Every structure is written in C-alpha cells, then in structure tokens.
Amino acid sequence: MIFLELVLQNFGPYRGKQVINLNPKIDEENSYPIILLGGMNGGGKTTLMDAIRLALYGPRAQCSTRGNLSYNDFLNQCVNSKIDLVADTRIELLFEHIENDKPIKYRVVRSWTKNPKDGKDTLGILGDSDTWPDALVNIWDEYIENILPLGISNLFLFDGEQVKELAQQETPPPFVVDAIRGLLGLELADRLAVDLDILVNRKLKEVGNSKDLANLEEIETRLTQQQEDYQTTGEKLETLKNQVEELEQKQQEAFDKFIYDGGKIAAERNQLELQQDTKSAEIEQVRQSMCELAADVLPLALIPNLLTQVQAQGEKEFRHQQVQISKDLLIERDQRLLTWLNQVEISPIQVEKIQSFLVQDVDSLYAKTIQIEAPWLLADDETLSQLDNLIYHLQNTKLSAKEKLAILKNQEEEIHTLERQVQTAAAPEDYTKLRQALEAAQNQVVEAKANYETIRRRLAELETIIAKSKKELSEYTVENIKHKNNEHIITSAAKVQDTLKIFREKLTLRKLNKLEEEVKNCFLYLLHKSDLVHRITIDTKTFSLSLYDLNGKPVPKHRLSAGEKQLLAIAFLWGLAKVSGHRLPVAIDTPLGRLDSSHRSNLVERYFPSASHQVILLSTDTEIGKKEVETLRKNEAIAREYLLKYDSATRQTTIQAGYFW
C-alpha cells in the first residue's frame, strides 16, 4: 500500500483546497521512501495525521483531538473557523495497493458541512475508472480492514506521544496490547471460549427443573411463533416487492401507450390550437404588409432594366446640359475679352488671331462632349433626384419583401407542424380512456407501495420482538436453572476450557518468540551500544518487555536512558509492524522527542530510511534539524519536502514546497 496524495479543504487550520503529493516515486525508475513535512508546534502536523485516519476509518478513527466527542461534534470541530457555514469541508486520500497482482488506485473522499445532516459525512470511493463504486462504499469498513486493520493501524500511524507513553510504562498501553492480540490471533481462541459457554448454557436448559423448563418452553414457543411470523412476513414482503415491480412495469406500459396513442398531445390540444391561431394571425399580418409593399413601389421591380436605362439617360442628358452651360459661359467670357482688346491699342490682326485661338480652344475642349443623339428624356434636376430616391426606396422594399417571404414560409411550416400534431392527438373519448388507464395504473402502484411499506415496518417490528425474546431466553443461566445430572457436561466443558487455555498459551508463546527476535534485532540495529542487550522477552499476559544481557542477567529498564527507552519503544513498534506481514506506509508525528545526538543520528540514518517503503515524517525544526535533513538528502532518502507555514494572525496554515532549510 502506498499513499499517493492527500487533499485538504477547509479542514482544521487548512483553509481552502491544499494538495500534498505523497508519492515516493520521483520518476519512473527512482523511488525514495521519506516524505518530510516540517512545521512548528501547533502548525497542523497532528491535523494531517488525523486527516489520514479520518479518511480511512471515518467514525471509527482514533483521532488525537476527538476524545469523548460524538462523531457529529468531532466533524464540526474539524471545520475551519473562517469559512461560511454552507462551505464544504473535504478530505481526499489517494492510495495504491495490489489486488490480484495488479496495482489498483482508490481515492477515498469524505465531505461535510458545519452541523452535517444526520451527524455524518458523505463517503465516496473513486476508482481507476473515475467512477464511484457504490458497492465498495457500502462495505468500506470491511474492505479497509483487509488492507490496514484498525487494530494495528497505530503500529503504522503513530506519534511521539505514543512512543513516549510506551517508553515510560512498564506494560504496553492499550493500543499496543490490541495490536499484539490481533497479530497473535488470540481473538479466535476467545471466540471458541464464548461458543463453548453457549453450548453449556444450551445443555443447562435441557436439564433444568420443571418450572424453569416451562418458562423456557413458553419463551421458545413464543420465539418459534415469532420466527414463523417473521418468515411468513418476509415471504409476503418479497411477494409485494415483486407485485410492485410488476405494477410499475404496467404503469410504464400505460404511460408509453398514453404517449404513443397521442394522449399527451390530446392533453395539450387547447394549447396547440391556441398556438395555431396565434401563428395564423401573425401570417395574416405578414401578408397585409406584403400587400402594402405591392401597393407602393414594389411593382416597379418588374422593369429593372427600363429603370436603369432611364436613370442612365437622365444622367447623360444632365451632364450634356452642364457642359453646354459651361461652354456658353466661356464663349461669353471670350467675347468680353475681344471687345476689350478692340478698345486697347492692339492691331486688328492680333485680335483676329486671338479670336481664332479662342474659338479653336473652345472647340477642342468640348469636342468629346458633343451629343451625338438628340435628347428625348428632357428631365429636370428635381425629376432626376426623385428618380434616384425611387430606385433607392425600391431596393429597400425588395429586401423587406424577401424578409417577409422568409418569415411567411417559416410560419407556414410551423402551422403545418402544429396541424400534424393536432391530427395525431387522440380523440376526446380515446383520451379519456387513456388517461383513466394511466391513472388506474398509477393508483395501483401507490397502493402496492403503501402495502409494501406497511409489511416492511411489520418485519422490522418482528426483528425487534425476536431480539427481545432471544435476550430473555439467554438470561436463563446457571443461577436460574438447578442442575440435574449435569456433572458430565460441566466437567467436560471445564476440561475443554483448560485445553483451550493451554492452546492459547502455546499459540502465544510460539508467536511471541518471533516477535521477541524481531524487537531485539530492531533495537540493536538502532542502539549504538551493541553489548547492552542480548535477549528480549515479552510477557504472555501483560506483553511487557524484559531485557537481558550477555550473561542472562536482567537489564532493568530504569538503567536505560530516556533516549534508549524511546529507541526500545520504536523498536517494539517496528518489530510488531514487521511481524504483521502487512506492507504498509509508516507515518510518524514528532518522531525524535528527547533523543540525544547519538540516538538521533541512529534513528535518522537507520530507522527512517528502513521503516517502510514509504515513511511520512512530521517534524519540527528542532527534531529533524539542518544536519539531519542534509544527512537524509545525502543518503537519497527523501522523495519530497514540504513546510507547514502557520500564520498566527489568521490562525491558518498553508502548505509550501521545501523544508525549513
């Protein structure tokens, strides 16, 4: 199992959405075990551990700040205090593990708001195919027990306080005891003992006195009848369930027939006819507008060539008129010039030459503008202006006519569509039959569902009654029943219990031997005094540790320094994790505690890189300091580094890439 990503949204001091990449792979070929997260005390390190536990176990999670809070109160406590009440709080944990020799990824998502509904969060599981497998959501507690059982989770997700508690106590704390019992399989022997007690109680009932037997028989008779009623009710419930399904199918068929035979359209007939009338009125308005266009200049669109010819002729004649006027003006000016020349002292010959030049100049200027054909339009300026306006207005009118024709066509098609819909509508009498058939089918479904719900509630009541009767039956123990001829049963049961006790002891011894060896090897690997301990034993009842030197003499725990006790505690947890046989990530909060430099160095160089294939360390700047982090980097043990930056003013934490140094 590998944790790949942790997403926090409005969880504790982490406001907004923040993502932590936990993948120990740095590329396709290289993978380093340690994910290092640095943060000061109160900056949110423990909150990250709680987030992982909460994502995996939900209401069963053993979070550090929960205490005796209900799950609802704990979820409210985890909501960031700076967000809106309606904003979501969300945790996502993406992990990978092996199923059927193939890596499978799952994203566990838990989300809730302040004061969540029913006091619970919403759980979702996102698989490789980006779908939400509801079946896995429903059995998630059982599923995660097969991957990372809650009973041994503290062997892999622990903090310095747990190590400190384990180091200071002579006997292990409850979380270690539970983990050991789970690893040794002692719950099986306990279960056998309970089953044996049940067998003895059953035999005691058979040999009880007449009064007790009468009471027992009355309870058993009542219980038998209740169980028969339960079975009968269950069969009836199953029959009603099938009936509901059949009636729902018939209802669907009636609805399909209602639609297919035009029942729905018939129900909308009035609306369709109203739409027809509206469309008809709109078409009439468009046609009226077309008539108005036809009464105006639109008919002239039939003679576009004549209009163009007239316009061209008018422009030609107008230009000729302008040229003639300018020519006359020039001739008048030339005449005034000649008159003036005759009055001054210029010879007649020169005047004649000037006159000849002026005549030729005028003729050459207007030679190209001489009108070949005689004018026939004879239009004045105002008429030509009106003609231009008429042609411009005609172009706009033609465009308007095209638009109205398109509108007319679309509306006629819409009317045809409405007419076809109305034609497919069922006749009034057929519509009534279809509607009645559909309503009857719907009423049958409602009635069947009501009967189903009534029987379901009755079945639930019977479950409660049967449970009560079973409890009443179980209360008849040895104190209620006087023994008759029960020596053989009691004696045999006692012998079996003794045998079972011996079995538990031998099973415990055999498995503890392996655990003792692992704990010793881990302790010596971490300890710089290789001659301090030669053998470690674990008590079969209290699971407390005892240390012995090379001469077989006990080494009292008080002779160990505080740092050595912590190393012993870590070796104990490490050995338990190895014996468990689970290949799981290790997450450690405040891992170094009060270790001296030598022990600190051994832990950094030997334990952290070897504790697991993935080790998540949450440390302050004084635990894994500059020297330690440089050692880990040099040994290529760190895959990723993060810094939990806490702002005391806003009481918010943000996650940044990189460590303190």
Protein Blocks (a to p, Z undefined) as FASTA:
>chain_A
ZZfbdcdehiajbgcjddddfbfbfbfkbccfbdcddddehilpmmmmmmmmmmmnmmmp
ccfklmmacfklmmmmmpcfkbcfkbccdddddddddeehiacdddddddddehiehhia
cdddddfkopacfklmmmmmmmmmmmmgfklmmmmmccfklmmmmmmpmbdcfklmmmmm
mmnommmmmmmmmmmmmmmmmmmmmmmcfklmmmmmmmmmmmmmmmmmmmmmmmmmmmmm
mmmmmmmmmmmmmmmmmmmnommmmmmmmmmmmmmmmmmmmmmmmmmmmmmmmmmmmmmm
mmmmlmmmmmmmmmmmmmmmmmmmmmmmmmmmmmmmmmmmmmmccdfklmmmmmmmmmmm
mmmmmmmmpcfbacfklpafklmmmmmmmmmmmmmmmmmmmmmmmmmmmmmmmmmmmmmm
mmmpccfklmmmmmmmmmmmmmmmmmmmmmmmmmmmmmmmmmmmmmmmmmmmmmmcfklp
ccehklmmmmmmmmmmmmmmmmmmmmmmmmmmmmmmmmmmmmmmmpmblklpmbdcddfk
lopacdddfkopacdfklpcfklmmmmmmmmmmmmmmmnopacddddehkllmacfklmm
mmmmmmmmmmpmbdcddddfklmgfklmmmmmmnopafbdcdddddfklopacddedifZ
Z
